[in-house]
């Protein structure tokens, strides 16, 4: 019984202590002693208590406006937001710091951190990439402004990483057309266009070899699913893509599959030629029949085909 009362007393005393700490912070937050408030904000920041530090920095940012201490205050304010992973607000504050204090010893760092916050906000490749493009622009601007900075190399690596994400999105989007081809054969042609656009937009895209192979496949399937009168020219275009592929990738891991497609294309051309020859024969017979029966006057082969 005594132990239970003793434990309750200890908890009560501890709660009073916590209440006292909280009341001291609240009291300081409400005070007009900006110097003491600033010192406490820095103490909390260095301690890692960023949530409380932010409360004080936000209040001080207004009161220190125009004063000499504002530079360091805004520097820590931006970093506090960054530590709290509020990257949207942090990048704004870093950018504002760099523009407000261009001669500051921390201006370069702030400009880099603003761009880095954009980088951290870049989503996975399957989502909208607006922030990815903004991050690339911000990082490139940093490199342009500080080409000799040690951070420029890091910025370049981040740009390469972001471009890789854009490349993957373009590649996967093009493949999606190929995947949905069975339900809409026109998507096969859309896949060819999308692959070529991706290669144009990203000349060094790492998926180039596979894309060149898939262009052959997409064009072959497009020809195969076309009306017979258009198949020959579309198969022939697929053969052209095959030749380009073999020239650009003579030792590709897709060579065996590409050769298989080539044979399918040739078989397709042979089938089309046979069908067209049979069609021409049937048309000739039909024309002779019309002439024999006196039904053919100025009718052309095209007119007959449309009957």
Phi and psi restraints in degrees (value plus and minus 20) as a CYANA .aco file:
   2 UNK   PHI     -83.9   -43.9
   2 UNK   PSI     -61.6   -21.6
   3 UNK   PHI     -82.6   -42.6
   3 UNK   PSI     -58.8   -18.8
   4 UNK   PHI     -84.8   -44.8
   4 UNK   PSI     -63.2   -23.2
   5 UNK   PHI     -85.2   -45.2
   5 UNK   PSI     -59.0   -19.0
   6 UNK   PHI     -83.0   -43.0
   6 UNK   PSI     -61.1   -21.1
   7 UNK   PHI     -85.4   -45.4
   7 UNK   PSI     -62.0   -22.0
   8 UNK   PHI     -81.7   -41.7
   8 UNK   PSI     -59.8   -19.8
   9 UNK   PHI     -84.2   -44.2
   9 UNK   PSI     -61.8   -21.8
  10 UNK   PHI     -83.9   -43.9
  10 UNK   PSI     -62.5   -22.5
  11 UNK   PHI     -83.1   -43.1
  11 UNK   PSI     -60.1   -20.1
  12 UNK   PHI     -83.7   -43.7
  12 UNK   PSI     -63.2   -23.2
  13 UNK   PHI     -85.3   -45.3
  13 UNK   PSI     -61.0   -21.0
  14 UNK   PHI     -83.6   -43.6
  14 UNK   PSI     -60.4   -20.4
  15 UNK   PHI     -86.1   -46.1
  15 UNK   PSI     -54.9   -14.9
  16 UNK   PHI     -85.4   -45.4
  16 UNK   PSI     -59.1   -19.1
  17 UNK   PHI     -82.9   -42.9
  17 UNK   PSI     -63.9   -23.9
  18 UNK   PHI     -83.9   -43.9
  18 UNK   PSI     -61.0   -21.0
  19 UNK   PHI     -82.8   -42.8
  19 UNK   PSI     -55.4   -15.4
  20 UNK   PHI     -87.5   -47.5
  20 UNK   PSI     -60.8   -20.8
  21 UNK   PHI     -82.7   -42.7
  21 UNK   PSI     -65.0   -25.0
  22 UNK   PHI     -82.6   -42.6
  22 UNK   PSI     -61.8   -21.8
  23 UNK   PHI     -86.5   -46.5
  23 UNK   PSI     -53.8   -13.8
  24 UNK   PHI     -87.2   -47.2
  24 UNK   PSI     -60.0   -20.0
  25 UNK   PHI     -85.8   -45.8
  25 UNK   PSI     -64.6   -24.6
  26 UNK   PHI     -83.2   -43.2
  26 UNK   PSI     -58.3   -18.3
  27 UNK   PHI     -85.8   -45.8
  27 UNK   PSI     -62.2   -22.2
  28 UNK   PHI     -86.1   -46.1
  28 UNK   PSI     -60.9   -20.9
  29 UNK   PHI     -80.4   -40.4
  29 UNK   PSI     -55.3   -15.3
  30 UNK   PHI    -105.5   -65.5
  30 UNK   PSI     -30.2     9.8
  31 UNK   PHI     -99.4   -59.4
  31 UNK   PSI     149.0   189.0
  32 UNK   PHI    -124.5   -84.5
  32 UNK   PSI      -9.2    30.8
  33 UNK   PHI    -102.4   -62.4
  33 UNK   PSI      63.3   103.3
  34 UNK   PHI     -85.6   -45.6
  34 UNK   PSI     -53.3   -13.3
  35 UNK   PHI     -84.2   -44.2
  35 UNK   PSI     -66.8   -26.8
  36 UNK   PHI     -86.8   -46.8
  36 UNK   PSI     -58.1   -18.1
  37 UNK   PHI     -84.3   -44.3
  37 UNK   PSI     -58.9   -18.9
  38 UNK   PHI     -86.3   -46.3
  38 UNK   PSI     -63.7   -23.7
  39 UNK   PHI     -80.8   -40.8
  39 UNK   PSI     -60.8   -20.8
  40 UNK   PHI     -88.6   -48.6
  40 UNK   PSI     -57.8   -17.8
  41 UNK   PHI     -82.1   -42.1
  41 UNK   PSI     -62.6   -22.6
  42 UNK   PHI     -86.2   -46.2
  42 UNK   PSI     -59.3   -19.3
  43 UNK   PHI     -82.2   -42.2
  43 UNK   PSI     -64.8   -24.8
  44 UNK   PHI     -85.5   -45.5
  44 UNK   PSI     -58.3   -18.3
  45 UNK   PHI     -82.8   -42.8
  45 UNK   PSI     -70.2   -30.2
  46 UNK   PHI     -85.7   -45.7
  46 UNK   PSI     -45.6    -5.6
  47 UNK   PHI     -98.4   -58.4
  47 UNK   PSI     -39.3     0.7
  48 UNK   PHI      74.4   114.4
  48 UNK   PSI     -11.0    29.0
  49 UNK   PHI    -110.8   -70.8
  49 UNK   PSI      53.0    93.0
  50 UNK   PHI     -90.7   -50.7
  50 UNK   PSI     -49.2    -9.2
  51 UNK   PHI     -83.3   -43.3
  51 UNK   PSI     -66.4   -26.4
  52 UNK   PHI     -91.2   -51.2
  52 UNK   PSI     -58.7   -18.7
  53 UNK   PHI     -80.7   -40.7
  53 UNK   PSI     -59.0   -19.0
  54 UNK   PHI     -81.6   -41.6
  54 UNK   PSI     -60.6   -20.6
  55 UNK   PHI     -78.4   -38.4
  55 UNK   PSI     -64.0   -24.0
  56 UNK   PHI     -92.4   -52.4
  56 UNK   PSI     -61.3   -21.3
  57 UNK   PHI     -82.8   -42.8
  57 UNK   PSI     -58.4   -18.4
  58 UNK   PHI     -84.2   -44.2
  58 UNK   PSI     -59.3   -19.3
  59 UNK   PHI     -89.9   -49.9
  59 UNK   PSI     -61.0   -21.0
  60 UNK   PHI     -91.7   -51.7
  60 UNK   PSI     -48.0    -8.0
  61 UNK   PHI     -79.4   -39.4
  61 UNK   PSI     -50.7   -10.7
  62 UNK   PHI     -99.4   -59.4
  62 UNK   PSI     -60.4   -20.4
  63 UNK   PHI     -96.4   -56.4
  63 UNK   PSI     -43.1    -3.1
  64 UNK   PHI    -116.3   -76.3
  64 UNK   PSI     -18.5    21.5
  65 UNK   PHI     -77.0   -37.0
  65 UNK   PSI     107.5   147.5
  66 UNK   PHI      66.9   106.9
  66 UNK   PSI     -26.3    13.7
  67 UNK   PHI    -116.3   -76.3
  67 UNK   PSI     141.1   181.1
  68 UNK   PHI     -83.2   -43.2
  68 UNK   PSI     -53.4   -13.4
  69 UNK   PHI     -91.9   -51.9
  69 UNK   PSI     -31.5     8.5
  70 UNK   PHI     -82.8   -42.8
  70 UNK   PSI     -51.6   -11.6
  71 UNK   PHI     -80.6   -40.6
  71 UNK   PSI     -75.2   -35.2
  72 UNK   PHI     -84.8   -44.8
  72 UNK   PSI     -56.8   -16.8
  73 UNK   PHI     -79.4   -39.4
  73 UNK   PSI     -68.5   -28.5
  74 UNK   PHI     -87.6   -47.6
  74 UNK   PSI     -50.3   -10.3
  75 UNK   PHI     -82.9   -42.9
  75 UNK   PSI     -69.5   -29.5
  76 UNK   PHI     -89.1   -49.1
  76 UNK   PSI     -53.5   -13.5
  77 UNK   PHI     -81.3   -41.3
  77 UNK   PSI     -66.1   -26.1
  78 UNK   PHI     -83.2   -43.2
  78 UNK   PSI     -62.7   -22.7
  79 UNK   PHI     -88.4   -48.4
  79 UNK   PSI     -51.8   -11.8
  80 UNK   PHI     -82.6   -42.6
  80 UNK   PSI     -64.3   -24.3
  81 UNK   PHI     -82.1   -42.1
  81 UNK   PSI     -59.9   -19.9
  82 UNK   PHI     -83.5   -43.5
  82 UNK   PSI     -64.4   -24.4
  83 UNK   PHI     -82.7   -42.7
  83 UNK   PSI     -50.1   -10.1
  84 UNK   PHI    -105.8   -65.8
  84 UNK   PSI     -16.1    23.9
  85 UNK   PHI      44.2    84.2
  85 UNK   PSI       5.7    45.7
  86 UNK   PHI    -110.5   -70.5
  86 UNK   PSI      53.8    93.8
  87 UNK   PHI     -87.7   -47.7
  87 UNK   PSI     -50.1   -10.1
  88 UNK   PHI     -83.4   -43.4
  88 UNK   PSI     -69.5   -29.5
  89 UNK   PHI     -92.6   -52.6
  89 UNK   PSI     -55.8   -15.8
  90 UNK   PHI     -82.5   -42.5
  90 UNK   PSI     -64.5   -24.5
  91 UNK   PHI     -85.2   -45.2
  91 UNK   PSI     -53.7   -13.7
  92 UNK   PHI     -83.9   -43.9
  92 UNK   PSI     -63.6   -23.6
  93 UNK   PHI     -89.7   -49.7
  93 UNK   PSI     -58.0   -18.0
  94 UNK   PHI     -84.1   -44.1
  94 UNK   PSI     -63.8   -23.8
  95 UNK   PHI     -83.4   -43.4
  95 UNK   PSI     -63.7   -23.7
  96 UNK   PHI     -82.1   -42.1
  96 UNK   PSI     -60.5   -20.5
  97 UNK   PHI     -82.1   -42.1
  97 UNK   PSI     -67.4   -27.4
  98 UNK   PHI     -82.2   -42.2
  98 UNK   PSI     -55.5   -15.5
  99 UNK   PHI    -100.3   -60.3
  99 UNK   PSI     -51.6   -11.6
 100 UNK   PHI     -99.0   -59.0
 100 UNK   PSI     -54.5   -14.5
 101 UNK   PHI    -144.6  -104.6
 101 UNK   PSI      45.2    85.2
 102 UNK   PHI     -83.8   -43.8
 102 UNK   PSI     -42.0    -2.0
 103 UNK   PHI    -115.2   -75.2
 103 UNK   PSI     -18.3    21.7
 104 UNK   PHI     -87.5   -47.5
 104 UNK   PSI     129.7   169.7
 105 UNK   PHI     -85.2   -45.2
 105 UNK   PSI     -37.3     2.7
 106 UNK   PHI    -122.8   -82.8
 106 UNK   PSI     -14.6    25.4
 107 UNK   PHI     -83.4   -43.4
 107 UNK   PSI     -65.9   -25.9
 108 UNK   PHI     -81.0   -41.0
 108 UNK   PSI     -66.1   -26.1
 109 UNK   PHI     -80.8   -40.8
 109 UNK   PSI     -62.1   -22.1
 110 UNK   PHI     -85.1   -45.1
 110 UNK   PSI     -61.3   -21.3
 111 UNK   PHI     -82.3   -42.3
 111 UNK   PSI     -62.3   -22.3
 112 UNK   PHI     -85.2   -45.2
 112 UNK   PSI     -63.9   -23.9
 113 UNK   PHI     -85.8   -45.8
 113 UNK   PSI     -55.3   -15.3
 114 UNK   PHI     -81.4   -41.4
 114 UNK   PSI     -63.4   -23.4
 115 UNK   PHI     -87.6   -47.6
 115 UNK   PSI     -58.2   -18.2
 116 UNK   PHI     -84.5   -44.5
 116 UNK   PSI     -55.3   -15.3
 117 UNK   PHI     -83.3   -43.3
 117 UNK   PSI     -58.4   -18.4
 118 UNK   PHI     -79.9   -39.9
 118 UNK   PSI     -63.4   -23.4
 119 UNK   PHI     -79.0   -39.0
 119 UNK   PSI     -63.6   -23.6
 120 UNK   PHI     -87.7   -47.7
 120 UNK   PSI     -43.2    -3.2
 121 UNK   PHI    -109.5   -69.5
 121 UNK   PSI     -23.1    16.9
 122 UNK   PHI     -88.5   -48.5
 122 UNK   PSI     104.3   144.3
 123 UNK   PHI    -102.1   -62.1
 123 UNK   PSI     159.1   199.1
 124 UNK   PHI     -82.5   -42.5
 124 UNK   PSI     137.7   177.7
 125 UNK   PHI     -79.8   -39.8
 125 UNK   PSI     -47.8    -7.8
 126 UNK   PHI     -95.9   -55.9
 126 UNK   PSI     -33.0     7.0
 127 UNK   PHI    -115.6   -75.6
 127 UNK   PSI     157.3   197.3
 128 UNK   PHI     -80.5   -40.5
 128 UNK   PSI     114.5   154.5
 129 UNK   PHI    -124.7   -84.7
 129 UNK   PSI       4.3    44.3
 130 UNK   PHI     -76.9   -36.9
 130 UNK   PSI     -64.5   -24.5
 131 UNK   PHI     -89.2   -49.2
 131 UNK   PSI     -47.3    -7.3
 132 UNK   PHI     -85.3   -45.3
 132 UNK   PSI     -65.4   -25.4
 133 UNK   PHI     -83.9   -43.9
 133 UNK   PSI     -60.2   -20.2
 134 UNK   PHI     -85.3   -45.3
 134 UNK   PSI     -58.2   -18.2
 135 UNK   PHI     -84.5   -44.5
 135 UNK   PSI     -62.4   -22.4
 136 UNK   PHI     -81.3   -41.3
 136 UNK   PSI     -64.4   -24.4
 137 UNK   PHI     -82.1   -42.1
 137 UNK   PSI     -63.7   -23.7
 138 UNK   PHI     -87.0   -47.0
 138 UNK   PSI     -61.4   -21.4
 139 UNK   PHI     -88.2   -48.2
 139 UNK   PSI     -58.4   -18.4
 140 UNK   PHI     -86.4   -46.4
 140 UNK   PSI     -58.1   -18.1
 141 UNK   PHI     -81.6   -41.6
 141 UNK   PSI     -60.7   -20.7
 142 UNK   PHI     -80.9   -40.9
 142 UNK   PSI     -65.2   -25.2
 143 UNK   PHI     -81.6   -41.6
 143 UNK   PSI     -59.9   -19.9
 144 UNK   PHI     -85.3   -45.3
 144 UNK   PSI     -57.9   -17.9
 145 UNK   PHI     -97.9   -57.9
 145 UNK   PSI     -53.4   -13.4
 146 UNK   PHI    -151.1  -111.1
 146 UNK   PSI      44.9    84.9
 147 UNK   PHI     -84.2   -44.2
 147 UNK   PSI     -44.8    -4.8
 148 UNK   PHI    -117.0   -77.0
 148 UNK   PSI     -18.7    21.3
 149 UNK   PHI     -89.7   -49.7
 149 UNK   PSI     126.8   166.8
 150 UNK   PHI     -82.8   -42.8
 150 UNK   PSI     -47.3    -7.3
 151 UNK   PHI     -94.9   -54.9
 151 UNK   PSI     -36.4     3.6
 152 UNK   PHI     -82.1   -42.1
 152 UNK   PSI     -59.7   -19.7
 153 UNK   PHI     -84.0   -44.0
 153 UNK   PSI     -60.7   -20.7
 154 UNK   PHI     -84.4   -44.4
 154 UNK   PSI     -61.9   -21.9
 155 UNK   PHI     -80.5   -40.5
 155 UNK   PSI     -59.7   -19.7
 156 UNK   PHI     -82.5   -42.5
 156 UNK   PSI     -59.0   -19.0
 157 UNK   PHI     -86.0   -46.0
 157 UNK   PSI     -58.9   -18.9
 158 UNK   PHI     -85.0   -45.0
 158 UNK   PSI     -60.0   -20.0
 159 UNK   PHI     -82.1   -42.1
 159 UNK   PSI     -63.7   -23.7
 160 UNK   PHI     -80.8   -40.8
 160 UNK   PSI     -60.1   -20.1
 161 UNK   PHI     -84.5   -44.5
 161 UNK   PSI     -63.1   -23.1
 162 UNK   PHI     -87.4   -47.4
 162 UNK   PSI     -60.1   -20.1
 163 UNK   PHI     -85.0   -45.0
 163 UNK   PSI     -55.1   -15.1
 164 UNK   PHI     -80.8   -40.8
 164 UNK   PSI     -56.4   -16.4
 165 UNK   PHI     -86.9   -46.9
 165 UNK   PSI     -61.5   -21.5
 166 UNK   PHI     -85.9   -45.9
 166 UNK   PSI     -58.1   -18.1
 167 UNK   PHI     -82.8   -42.8
 167 UNK   PSI     -63.7   -23.7
 168 UNK   PHI     -83.9   -43.9
 168 UNK   PSI     -60.3   -20.3
 169 UNK   PHI     -82.7   -42.7
 169 UNK   PSI     -64.6   -24.6
 170 UNK   PHI     -83.1   -43.1
 170 UNK   PSI     -60.8   -20.8
 171 UNK   PHI     -84.8   -44.8
 171 UNK   PSI     -67.7   -27.7
 172 UNK   PHI     -87.7   -47.7
 172 UNK   PSI     -56.4   -16.4
 173 UNK   PHI     -83.9   -43.9
 173 UNK   PSI     -60.7   -20.7
 174 UNK   PHI     -86.0   -46.0
 174 UNK   PSI     -61.6   -21.6
 175 UNK   PHI     -83.4   -43.4
 175 UNK   PSI     -49.8    -9.8
 176 UNK   PHI     -82.3   -42.3
 176 UNK   PSI     -57.9   -17.9
 177 UNK   PHI     -81.0   -41.0
 177 UNK   PSI     -60.4   -20.4
 178 UNK   PHI     -86.3   -46.3
 178 UNK   PSI     -59.8   -19.8
 179 UNK   PHI     -86.2   -46.2
 179 UNK   PSI     -55.0   -15.0
 180 UNK   PHI    -111.8   -71.8
 180 UNK   PSI     -13.8    26.2
 181 UNK   PHI     -76.7   -36.7
 181 UNK   PSI     -62.2   -22.2
 182 UNK   PHI     -76.1   -36.1
 182 UNK   PSI     -53.3   -13.3
 183 UNK   PHI    -106.3   -66.3
 183 UNK   PSI     -39.7     0.3
 184 UNK   PHI    -170.4  -130.4
 184 UNK   PSI      73.4   113.4
 185 UNK   PHI     -74.8   -34.8
 185 UNK   PSI     -45.8    -5.8
 186 UNK   PHI     -82.6   -42.6
 186 UNK   PSI     -41.5    -1.5
 187 UNK   PHI     -87.6   -47.6
 187 UNK   PSI     -42.2    -2.2
 188 UNK   PHI     -83.7   -43.7
 188 UNK   PSI     -64.2   -24.2
 189 UNK   PHI     -86.1   -46.1
 189 UNK   PSI     -58.3   -18.3
 190 UNK   PHI     -81.5   -41.5
 190 UNK   PSI     -55.1   -15.1
 191 UNK   PHI     -84.3   -44.3
 191 UNK   PSI     -64.0   -24.0
 192 UNK   PHI     -77.1   -37.1
 192 UNK   PSI     -67.7   -27.7
 193 UNK   PHI     -83.3   -43.3
 193 UNK   PSI     -63.1   -23.1
 194 UNK   PHI     -85.5   -45.5
 194 UNK   PSI     -61.2   -21.2
 195 UNK   PHI     -82.4   -42.4
 195 UNK   PSI     -64.1   -24.1
 196 UNK   PHI     -87.0   -47.0
 196 UNK   PSI     -57.5   -17.5
 197 UNK   PHI     -84.5   -44.5
 197 UNK   PSI     -60.0   -20.0
 198 UNK   PHI     -83.7   -43.7
 198 UNK   PSI     -60.3   -20.3
 199 UNK   PHI     -88.3   -48.3
 199 UNK   PSI     -52.5   -12.5
 200 UNK   PHI     -89.9   -49.9
 200 UNK   PSI     -63.0   -23.0
 201 UNK   PHI     -92.8   -52.8
 201 UNK   PSI     -49.5    -9.5
 202 UNK   PHI    -149.6  -109.6
 202 UNK   PSI      60.6   100.6
 203 UNK   PHI     -76.1   -36.1
 203 UNK   PSI     -48.8    -8.8
 204 UNK   PHI    -123.9   -83.9
 204 UNK   PSI       3.6    43.6
 205 UNK   PHI     -77.7   -37.7
 205 UNK   PSI     113.2   153.2
 206 UNK   PHI     -93.2   -53.2
 206 UNK   PSI     -31.9     8.1
 207 UNK   PHI    -114.4   -74.4
 207 UNK   PSI      -8.0    32.0
 208 UNK   PHI     -76.8   -36.8
 208 UNK   PSI     -64.0   -24.0
 209 UNK   PHI     -81.5   -41.5
 209 UNK   PSI     -69.4   -29.4
 210 UNK   PHI     -84.8   -44.8
 210 UNK   PSI     -57.1   -17.1
 211 UNK   PHI     -83.7   -43.7
 211 UNK   PSI     -60.4   -20.4
 212 UNK   PHI     -82.2   -42.2
 212 UNK   PSI     -57.7   -17.7
 213 UNK   PHI     -87.4   -47.4
 213 UNK   PSI     -64.4   -24.4
 214 UNK   PHI     -87.2   -47.2
 214 UNK   PSI     -46.1    -6.1
 215 UNK   PHI     -83.3   -43.3
 215 UNK   PSI     -62.0   -22.0
 216 UNK   PHI     -80.4   -40.4
 216 UNK   PSI     -67.7   -27.7
 217 UNK   PHI     -81.6   -41.6
 217 UNK   PSI     -66.2   -26.2
 218 UNK   PHI     -83.1   -43.1
 218 UNK   PSI     -62.9   -22.9
 219 UNK   PHI     -87.8   -47.8
 219 UNK   PSI     -57.8   -17.8
 220 UNK   PHI     -81.2   -41.2
 220 UNK   PSI     -66.7   -26.7
 221 UNK   PHI     -87.0   -47.0
 221 UNK   PSI     -54.0   -14.0
 222 UNK   PHI     -83.9   -43.9
 222 UNK   PSI     -65.0   -25.0
 223 UNK   PHI     -84.5   -44.5
 223 UNK   PSI     -63.8   -23.8
 224 UNK   PHI     -80.7   -40.7
 224 UNK   PSI     -54.3   -14.3
 225 UNK   PHI    -116.1   -76.1
 225 UNK   PSI     -10.2    29.8
 226 UNK   PHI    -108.0   -68.0
 226 UNK   PSI     146.5   186.5
 227 UNK   PHI     -85.9   -45.9
 227 UNK   PSI     129.2   169.2
 228 UNK   PHI     -77.3   -37.3
 228 UNK   PSI     -53.8   -13.8
 229 UNK   PHI     -90.1   -50.1
 229 UNK   PSI     -34.6     5.4
 230 UNK   PHI    -129.0   -89.0
 230 UNK   PSI     -26.0    14.0
 231 UNK   PHI     -86.3   -46.3
 231 UNK   PSI     -62.9   -22.9
 232 UNK   PHI     -78.2   -38.2
 232 UNK   PSI     -69.0   -29.0
 233 UNK   PHI     -85.9   -45.9
 233 UNK   PSI     -52.1   -12.1
 234 UNK   PHI     -97.9   -57.9
 234 UNK   PSI     -55.0   -15.0
 235 UNK   PHI     -84.7   -44.7
 235 UNK   PSI     -61.3   -21.3
 236 UNK   PHI     -81.4   -41.4
 236 UNK   PSI     -58.8   -18.8
 237 UNK   PHI     -84.6   -44.6
 237 UNK   PSI     -57.6   -17.6
 238 UNK   PHI     -83.2   -43.2
 238 UNK   PSI     -58.9   -18.9
 239 UNK   PHI     -82.5   -42.5
 239 UNK   PSI     -56.9   -16.9
 240 UNK   PHI     -82.4   -42.4
 240 UNK   PSI     -60.4   -20.4
 241 UNK   PHI     -85.6   -45.6
 241 UNK   PSI     -56.4   -16.4
 242 UNK   PHI     -83.2   -43.2
 242 UNK   PSI     -65.2   -25.2
 243 UNK   PHI     -80.9   -40.9
 243 UNK   PSI     -61.8   -21.8
 244 UNK   PHI     -82.0   -42.0
 244 UNK   PSI     -61.8   -21.8
 245 UNK   PHI     -81.5   -41.5
 245 UNK   PSI     -68.0   -28.0
 246 UNK   PHI     -85.5   -45.5
 246 UNK   PSI     -53.2   -13.2
 247 UNK   PHI     -90.8   -50.8
 247 UNK   PSI     -59.7   -19.7
 248 UNK   PHI    -103.2   -63.2
 248 UNK   PSI     -47.0    -7.0
 249 UNK   PHI    -154.4  -114.4
 249 UNK   PSI      49.2    89.2
 250 UNK   PHI     -84.1   -44.1
 250 UNK   PSI     -42.2    -2.2
 251 UNK   PHI    -142.6  -102.6
 251 UNK   PSI      21.4    61.4
 252 UNK   PHI     -96.1   -56.1
 252 UNK   PSI     131.2   171.2
 253 UNK   PHI     -92.6   -52.6
 253 UNK   PSI     -31.7     8.3
 254 UNK   PHI    -116.3   -76.3
 254 UNK   PSI     -14.1    25.9
 255 UNK   PHI     -79.3   -39.3
 255 UNK   PSI     -65.4   -25.4
 256 UNK   PHI     -80.0   -40.0
 256 UNK   PSI     -66.0   -26.0
 257 UNK   PHI     -86.5   -46.5
 257 UNK   PSI     -57.5   -17.5
 258 UNK   PHI     -84.8   -44.8
 258 UNK   PSI     -60.0   -20.0
 259 UNK   PHI     -84.6   -44.6
 259 UNK   PSI     -55.9   -15.9
 260 UNK   PHI     -83.3   -43.3
 260 UNK   PSI     -60.7   -20.7
 261 UNK   PHI     -85.5   -45.5
 261 UNK   PSI     -58.6   -18.6
 262 UNK   PHI     -79.1   -39.1
 262 UNK   PSI     -64.0   -24.0
 263 UNK   PHI     -84.6   -44.6
 263 UNK   PSI     -59.9   -19.9
 264 UNK   PHI     -83.3   -43.3
 264 UNK   PSI     -58.4   -18.4
 265 UNK   PHI     -85.0   -45.0
 265 UNK   PSI     -65.6   -25.6
 266 UNK   PHI     -82.9   -42.9
 266 UNK   PSI     -60.4   -20.4
 267 UNK   PHI     -82.0   -42.0
 267 UNK   PSI     -59.7   -19.7
 268 UNK   PHI     -82.9   -42.9
 268 UNK   PSI     -62.5   -22.5
 269 UNK   PHI     -83.6   -43.6
 269 UNK   PSI     -63.1   -23.1
 270 UNK   PHI     -81.1   -41.1
 270 UNK   PSI     -61.2   -21.2
 271 UNK   PHI     -85.3   -45.3
 271 UNK   PSI     -63.0   -23.0
 272 UNK   PHI     -84.2   -44.2
 272 UNK   PSI     -64.9   -24.9
 273 UNK   PHI     -80.8   -40.8
 273 UNK   PSI     -59.2   -19.2
 274 UNK   PHI     -86.8   -46.8
 274 UNK   PSI     -61.9   -21.9
 275 UNK   PHI     -85.4   -45.4
 275 UNK   PSI     -60.2   -20.2
 276 UNK   PHI     -89.1   -49.1
 276 UNK   PSI     -56.4   -16.4
 277 UNK   PHI     -85.0   -45.0
 277 UNK   PSI     -61.9   -21.9
 278 UNK   PHI     -85.1   -45.1
 278 UNK   PSI     -59.4   -19.4
 279 UNK   PHI     -82.1   -42.1
 279 UNK   PSI     -64.0   -24.0
 280 UNK   PHI     -82.9   -42.9
 280 UNK   PSI     -58.7   -18.7
 281 UNK   PHI     -83.2   -43.2
 281 UNK   PSI     -64.9   -24.9
 282 UNK   PHI     -85.1   -45.1
 282 UNK   PSI     -57.1   -17.1
 283 UNK   PHI     -85.9   -45.9
 283 UNK   PSI     -60.5   -20.5
 284 UNK   PHI     -83.1   -43.1
 284 UNK   PSI     -61.4   -21.4
 285 UNK   PHI     -84.4   -44.4
 285 UNK   PSI     -60.9   -20.9
 286 UNK   PHI     -85.2   -45.2
 286 UNK   PSI     -59.2   -19.2
 287 UNK   PHI     -85.2   -45.2
 287 UNK   PSI     -63.3   -23.3
 288 UNK   PHI     -81.1   -41.1
 288 UNK   PSI     -58.6   -18.6
 289 UNK   PHI     -84.7   -44.7
 289 UNK   PSI     -60.3   -20.3
 290 UNK   PHI     -86.9   -46.9
 290 UNK   PSI     -59.9   -19.9
 291 UNK   PHI     -85.7   -45.7
 291 UNK   PSI     -62.0   -22.0
 292 UNK   PHI     -83.7   -43.7
 292 UNK   PSI     -57.1   -17.1
 293 UNK   PHI    -109.1   -69.1
 293 UNK   PSI     -19.6    20.4
 294 UNK   PHI      56.8    96.8
 294 UNK   PSI      -5.9    34.1
 295 UNK   PHI    -110.3   -70.3
 295 UNK   PSI     -33.2     6.8
 296 UNK   PHI    -117.2   -77.2
 296 UNK   PSI     104.7   144.7
 297 UNK   PHI    -140.3  -100.3
 297 UNK   PSI    -112.2   -72.2
 298 UNK   PHI    -122.9   -82.9
 298 UNK   PSI      -4.6    35.4
 299 UNK   PHI     -86.9   -46.9
 299 UNK   PSI     111.9   151.9
 300 UNK   PHI    -115.8   -75.8
 300 UNK   PSI     149.5   189.5
 301 UNK   PHI     -82.5   -42.5
 301 UNK   PSI     -54.4   -14.4
 302 UNK   PHI     -85.9   -45.9
 302 UNK   PSI     -61.2   -21.2
 303 UNK   PHI     -81.5   -41.5
 303 UNK   PSI     -62.1   -22.1
 304 UNK   PHI     -83.5   -43.5
 304 UNK   PSI     -63.7   -23.7
 305 UNK   PHI     -79.8   -39.8
 305 UNK   PSI     -51.8   -11.8
 306 UNK   PHI    -105.0   -65.0
 306 UNK   PSI     -28.1    11.9
